[in-house]
Amino acid sequence: MRKTLMTTAALALMALMPAAEAATLKLSHVRPQDTTVDKELRVFAQQVEAATGGEISIRLFPASALGDFTSVQERISVGAIDMAVQPAATGADRRIQISTFPYIADDWDAARRLYGAGGIIREKVSGLLAEQDITVLAVYPVYFSGIALNTEAVAPGDPSVAKGIKVRVPGVKSFQLSGEALGYIPAPIPFSEAFTAVQTGVVDGVIGSGAEGYYASFRDVTKTYIPANLHFEIWYLMVSNSTLAELSEDDVAALRAAAETFETTRWGVAEKDQALNEAKLAESGATIVDLNEEQLSAMAAKIRTEVWPEILRDIGEDWGRAILDEVAAQ
């Protein structure tokens, strides 16, 4: 009888205790609401919530609402933001430029070998981010990049011709050098100011994005799009190590499983999406410049000859060269 009373009291006490609160994780990304990545992340969030029985919910913050990707990465590092899907910022470690090395991948198959599961660049960048207390759960392949202009193209397939066209580039050395090598006048401008810079004539175009990014953010000021395949845009689904440490093993496993599905699904549609976004740019009034293999090869050769040595000096000759050698051997 006494045991029964004790059991009843214990159950009553447990009933009075508040249930463990679900963890709500903040996830930042760089595109507007209802764009492709936003929709795919909503599916990811739903899968995580379902797999954890509601113990984890993910709140999306589109359009860099929590800050530009550099500041978001810094805040993930210290646990102030939980997660993000975005490019890997180079501010804290210039070696991360290896992620956007120009013309390092020639096609989608090569991109998957380099950035997919077990890929050399993916592994190197994951290691560098780990040093910032950030874990890479997945990658998100976006596109091969190009050049968007608010004017007509000038000798777009000939890198030896000075274009006389000023273009916005990200504040990353590899993009600045690549713009110069292709004959443009690069002007480092933050992404948040880039549209206004084109609209007001401060610059005549943009380097650093691809058809998806230009359609999402620059279609109203894009008259010409040159699919130059300048670099392969890859985003990282990153999470703060301090956030992971607060989750149960089962919840972390569910998060990783959903991340793997998120990545696998994306690799299956990314190439097709690139073509669809080029078509959307054309429908919005942009002229799409067709470059042949000879022109693309000439652009790649000039970049590899003139720009690669400069980037290697910036990120560390021995460290970078070892990676390029491994890429060449694949």
C-alpha positions as CSV (number, residue, x, y, z in Angstrom):
1,M,0.0,0.0,0.0
2,R,2.8,2.4,1.0
3,K,4.6,1.6,-2.3
4,T,1.4,2.3,-4.3
5,L,1.0,5.7,-2.5
6,M,4.6,6.6,-3.3
7,T,4.2,5.7,-7.0
8,T,1.0,7.7,-7.2
9,A,2.6,10.7,-5.6
10,A,5.6,10.5,-7.9
11,L,3.3,10.4,-11.0
12,A,1.4,13.3,-9.7
13,L,4.6,15.3,-9.2
14,M,5.7,14.5,-12.7
15,A,2.4,15.7,-14.0
16,L,2.9,19.0,-12.3
17,M,6.4,19.5,-13.8
18,P,6.6,21.6,-17.0
19,A,7.3,19.6,-20.1
20,A,10.7,20.1,-21.7
21,E,10.6,23.1,-24.1
22,A,11.2,22.4,-27.8
23,A,14.4,23.9,-29.1
24,T,13.7,26.6,-31.7
25,L,16.8,27.0,-33.9
26,K,17.3,30.2,-36.0
27,L,18.4,29.4,-39.5
28,S,19.6,32.3,-41.8
29,H,19.8,32.2,-45.5
30,V,20.7,34.7,-48.2
31,R,17.8,34.6,-50.6
32,P,14.3,36.2,-50.5
33,Q,11.3,34.3,-49.2
34,D,9.6,31.9,-51.6
35,T,12.8,31.4,-53.7
36,T,14.0,27.9,-54.4
37,V,16.3,27.5,-51.4
38,D,13.7,29.0,-49.1
39,K,11.1,26.4,-50.2
40,E,13.6,23.6,-49.9
41,L,14.6,24.8,-46.4
42,R,11.0,24.7,-45.3
43,V,10.8,21.1,-46.3
44,F,14.1,20.5,-44.4
45,A,12.6,22.2,-41.3
46,Q,9.4,20.1,-41.5
47,Q,11.4,16.9,-41.7
48,V,13.5,17.8,-38.7
49,E,10.4,18.7,-36.6
50,A,8.7,15.4,-37.6
51,A,11.8,13.3,-37.0
52,T,12.3,14.8,-33.5
53,G,8.7,14.6,-32.5
54,G,8.6,18.4,-32.3
55,E,11.6,18.6,-30.0
56,I,13.3,20.7,-32.6
57,S,11.7,23.4,-34.7
58,I,13.6,25.6,-37.1
59,R,12.7,29.2,-37.8
60,L,13.9,30.5,-41.1
61,F,15.2,34.0,-41.6
62,P,15.4,34.7,-45.4
63,A,17.1,37.5,-47.3
64,S,19.9,37.9,-44.8
65,A,17.5,39.2,-42.2
66,L,20.0,38.4,-39.4
67,G,22.9,40.1,-41.2
68,D,25.1,39.6,-44.2
69,F,26.7,36.1,-44.5
70,T,30.0,37.2,-43.1
71,S,28.5,38.5,-39.8
72,V,26.1,35.6,-39.7
73,Q,29.1,33.2,-39.8
74,E,30.8,35.0,-37.0
75,R,27.6,34.8,-34.9
76,I,27.3,31.1,-35.6
77,S,30.9,30.6,-34.5
78,V,30.0,32.1,-31.0
79,G,26.6,30.5,-30.8
80,A,24.5,33.7,-31.2
81,I,22.8,32.2,-34.4
82,D,22.2,28.5,-34.7
83,M,22.4,27.7,-38.4
84,A,22.7,29.1,-41.9
85,V,22.7,28.1,-45.5
86,Q,25.2,30.4,-47.2
87,P,28.6,30.8,-48.8
88,A,31.5,30.3,-46.5
89,A,32.9,33.7,-45.6
90,T,36.6,34.3,-45.9
91,G,37.0,37.1,-43.3
92,A,38.3,34.9,-40.5
93,D,40.4,32.6,-42.7
94,R,41.5,33.5,-46.2
95,R,42.1,29.8,-47.0
96,I,38.3,29.5,-47.4
97,Q,38.8,31.1,-50.8
98,I,39.5,27.6,-52.0
99,S,35.7,27.1,-52.0
100,T,35.3,29.7,-54.8
101,F,38.5,29.0,-56.7
102,P,37.7,30.2,-60.3
103,Y,37.5,27.6,-63.0
104,I,38.4,24.8,-60.6
105,A,35.5,22.7,-61.9
106,D,34.7,22.3,-65.6
107,D,31.3,20.7,-65.3
108,W,28.7,19.4,-62.9
109,D,30.3,16.0,-62.6
110,A,33.6,17.6,-61.6
111,A,31.7,19.9,-59.2
112,R,30.1,16.9,-57.4
113,R,33.5,15.2,-57.1
114,L,35.0,18.3,-55.5
115,Y,32.1,19.4,-53.3
116,G,30.0,16.4,-52.8
117,A,30.3,13.8,-50.0
118,G,34.0,13.1,-49.5
119,G,35.1,15.8,-52.0
120,I,38.5,17.4,-51.4
121,I,37.2,21.0,-51.3
122,R,34.2,20.1,-49.1
123,E,36.5,18.4,-46.7
124,K,39.0,21.2,-46.5
125,V,36.4,23.9,-46.0
126,S,34.6,21.8,-43.4
127,G,37.9,21.5,-41.5
128,L,38.5,25.2,-41.7
129,L,35.0,26.0,-40.4
130,A,35.5,23.4,-37.6
131,E,38.3,25.6,-36.4
132,Q,35.6,28.3,-36.0
133,D,33.4,26.0,-33.9
134,I,31.1,25.4,-36.9
135,T,30.0,22.0,-38.2
136,V,29.1,21.5,-41.9
137,L,26.0,19.3,-42.1
138,A,25.5,19.5,-45.8
139,V,26.3,21.5,-48.9
140,Y,23.9,23.2,-51.3
141,P,25.1,23.3,-54.9
142,V,23.7,26.4,-56.6
143,Y,25.2,27.2,-60.1
144,F,28.2,28.0,-62.2
145,S,28.5,31.7,-62.1
146,G,28.3,34.4,-64.8
147,I,28.3,38.1,-65.4
148,A,25.2,40.3,-65.4
149,L,25.3,43.6,-67.2
150,N,23.0,46.6,-67.4
151,T,24.4,47.3,-70.8
152,E,25.4,45.4,-73.9
153,A,28.3,43.0,-73.7
154,V,31.7,43.9,-75.2
155,A,33.7,41.0,-76.6
156,P,32.3,38.7,-73.9
157,G,34.2,35.6,-75.0
158,D,37.6,37.3,-75.5
159,P,39.5,37.8,-72.2
160,S,42.2,39.8,-73.9
161,V,39.9,42.7,-74.7
162,A,39.5,45.5,-72.2
163,K,35.8,45.9,-71.8
164,G,35.6,49.4,-70.2
165,I,32.8,48.1,-68.1
166,K,32.8,48.6,-64.3
167,V,31.3,45.7,-62.4
168,R,30.6,45.1,-58.8
169,V,32.5,42.2,-57.3
170,P,32.4,40.7,-53.7
171,G,35.2,41.8,-51.4
172,V,37.1,38.6,-52.0
173,K,40.5,38.7,-53.8
174,S,39.7,35.9,-56.2
175,F,36.7,37.7,-57.6
176,Q,38.5,41.0,-58.0
177,L,41.4,39.4,-59.8
178,S,39.1,37.3,-62.0
179,G,37.2,40.4,-63.1
180,E,40.4,42.2,-64.1
181,A,41.7,39.1,-65.9
182,L,38.5,39.0,-68.0
183,G,38.9,42.6,-69.0
184,Y,36.4,44.3,-66.6
185,I,37.0,47.0,-64.0
186,P,36.1,45.5,-60.6
187,A,34.6,47.5,-57.8
188,P,34.3,45.7,-54.5
189,I,30.8,46.6,-53.1
190,P,28.8,44.8,-50.4
191,F,25.9,42.7,-51.8
192,S,23.4,44.8,-49.9
193,E,24.4,47.8,-51.9
194,A,24.9,46.1,-55.3
195,F,21.5,46.6,-56.8
196,T,21.4,50.3,-56.0
197,A,25.0,50.6,-57.4
198,V,23.8,49.1,-60.7
199,Q,20.5,51.1,-60.8
200,T,22.2,54.4,-60.2
201,G,25.1,53.7,-62.7
202,V,27.9,53.5,-60.1
203,V,28.7,50.2,-61.8
204,D,27.4,48.7,-65.0
205,G,27.0,45.1,-63.9
206,V,27.8,42.4,-61.3
207,I,30.2,39.5,-61.0
208,G,29.9,37.0,-58.2
209,S,26.5,35.3,-58.8
210,G,24.8,33.2,-61.4
211,A,21.5,33.1,-63.2
212,E,19.6,32.1,-60.0
213,G,21.0,35.0,-58.0
214,Y,20.7,37.5,-60.7
215,Y,17.1,36.6,-61.4
216,A,16.2,36.7,-57.7
217,S,17.9,40.0,-57.0
218,F,19.0,41.8,-60.2
219,R,16.6,41.0,-63.0
220,D,15.3,44.5,-63.1
221,V,18.7,45.9,-63.9
222,T,20.1,43.0,-66.1
223,K,20.1,43.5,-69.8
224,T,22.8,41.0,-70.6
225,Y,23.8,37.7,-69.0
226,I,27.1,36.0,-69.8
227,P,27.2,32.4,-68.5
228,A,31.0,32.5,-68.1
229,N,31.2,29.5,-65.6
230,L,33.6,31.7,-63.6
231,H,33.3,29.7,-60.3
232,F,31.1,27.0,-58.8
233,E,28.7,28.5,-56.2
234,I,28.4,26.2,-53.2
235,W,26.6,27.0,-50.0
236,Y,27.1,25.3,-46.7
237,L,24.4,24.2,-44.3
238,M,26.4,25.1,-41.1
239,V,25.5,24.8,-37.5
240,S,27.1,26.2,-34.3
241,N,28.9,23.6,-32.3
242,S,27.4,25.1,-29.2
243,T,23.9,24.4,-30.6
244,L,24.8,20.8,-31.3
245,A,26.1,20.4,-27.8
246,E,22.7,21.3,-26.4
247,L,20.8,18.7,-28.4
248,S,20.3,15.0,-27.6
249,E,22.2,12.4,-29.6
250,D,18.9,11.3,-31.2
251,D,18.0,14.9,-32.2
252,V,21.5,15.4,-33.7
253,A,21.1,12.2,-35.6
254,A,17.7,13.4,-36.9
255,L,19.2,16.7,-37.9
256,R,22.1,15.1,-39.8
257,A,19.7,12.7,-41.6
258,A,17.5,15.5,-42.7
259,A,20.6,17.5,-43.9
260,E,21.7,14.5,-46.0
261,T,18.3,14.3,-47.7
262,F,18.4,18.1,-48.2
263,E,21.7,17.8,-50.0
264,T,21.0,14.7,-52.0
265,T,17.7,16.2,-53.3
266,R,19.5,19.4,-54.3
267,W,22.3,17.6,-56.3
268,G,19.5,15.9,-58.3
269,V,18.0,19.2,-59.5
270,A,20.7,21.9,-59.4
271,E,21.9,21.6,-63.0
272,K,18.3,21.7,-64.3
273,D,17.6,24.7,-62.1
274,Q,20.5,26.6,-63.6
275,A,19.0,26.2,-67.1
276,L,15.6,27.2,-65.8
277,N,16.9,30.4,-64.2
278,E,18.8,31.3,-67.4
279,A,15.5,30.9,-69.2
280,K,13.8,33.1,-66.5
281,L,16.3,35.8,-67.1
282,A,15.7,35.7,-70.8
283,E,11.9,35.9,-70.2
284,S,12.5,39.0,-68.1
285,G,14.2,40.7,-71.0
286,A,17.9,39.8,-70.7
287,T,20.0,38.8,-73.6
288,I,21.8,35.5,-72.9
289,V,25.2,35.4,-74.5
290,D,26.1,32.0,-75.9
291,L,29.8,31.2,-75.3
292,N,31.4,28.3,-77.1
293,E,33.9,25.8,-75.7
294,E,36.8,27.6,-77.3
295,Q,35.8,30.9,-75.7
296,L,35.3,29.3,-72.3
297,S,38.6,27.5,-72.5
298,A,40.4,30.8,-73.3
299,M,38.8,32.5,-70.3
300,A,39.7,29.5,-68.0
301,A,43.3,29.4,-69.3
302,K,43.9,33.1,-68.6
303,I,42.4,32.8,-65.1
304,R,44.5,29.8,-64.3
305,T,47.6,31.4,-65.6
306,E,47.2,34.9,-64.1
307,V,44.9,34.6,-61.2
308,W,45.6,31.2,-59.6
309,P,49.2,32.1,-58.6
310,E,48.0,35.3,-56.9
311,I,45.3,33.5,-54.9
312,L,47.8,30.8,-53.9
313,R,50.1,33.5,-52.5
314,D,47.1,34.8,-50.5
315,I,46.0,31.5,-49.1
316,G,49.3,29.8,-48.7
317,E,51.3,28.4,-51.6
318,D,52.0,24.9,-50.2
319,W,48.6,24.4,-48.7
320,G,46.7,25.5,-51.8
321,R,49.0,23.8,-54.3
322,A,48.5,20.5,-52.6
323,I,44.8,20.8,-53.0
324,L,45.0,21.8,-56.7
325,D,47.4,18.9,-57.3
326,E,44.9,16.5,-55.8
327,V,42.1,18.0,-57.9
328,A,44.2,17.6,-61.1
329,A,44.8,13.9,-60.2
330,Q,41.1,13.1,-60.1
